[in-house]
Amino acid sequence: MGNTDDFFRTSSDATAPSFHITDEAEACAAVLLACRKADEINGPGGNAAFLTTIKSRNIFIGYDSVSLVESAGRYFEQAGSSASLIDAAIGAIRGQTRLPLFYHCLDVMLADGVVTPREDKVFRYLKSKFKVDDDTAFQALEVLVVKNQL
């Protein structure tokens, strides 16, 4: 899926997103898609984890999952990179939603049971953006890597 800088790549005309996502469910879907797009090992496990999360989490009740994925895709194209998409979405995500979303992001990225260099960069970026403390973040990383190796 490209080199490790693709996560932070921005479109040539801007270095920051020129938009902000205002709907929390759309913002969560966008962040999950950003993590899915940043995955270096683009196998079916990551797609399954992404779609299962979109279809099954409470934050998405009342939303059409296909529409959420399509709007997240449009936001991704507009943002130009996963990092810019996360930046555009973060303001719409309430504090109490961030830690569960962080866990789901890790599950999507680590569906293959391997932490690649890009996934490590994404993990650290999300940890910072979502303000997750080191102990919680690294415990979650460890648990999800082991879980997804089964």
Sequence and secondary structure as in RCSB ss.txt:
>XXXX:A:sequence
MGNTDDFFRTSSDATAPSFHITDEAEACAAVLLACRKADEINGPGGNAAFLTTIKSRNIFIGYDSVSLVESAGRY
FEQAGSSASLIDAAIGAIRGQTRLPLFYHCLDVMLADGVVTPREDKVFRYLKSKFKVDDDTAFQALEVLVVKNQL
>XXXX:A:secstr
   GGGGT   TT SS S     HHHHHHHHHHHHHHH SS  HHHHHHHHHHHHH GGGTTS HHHHHHHHHHH
HHHH SHHHHHHHHGGGS HHHHHHHHHHHHHHHTTTS   HHHHHHHHHHHHHTT  HHHHHHHHHHHHHHHT 
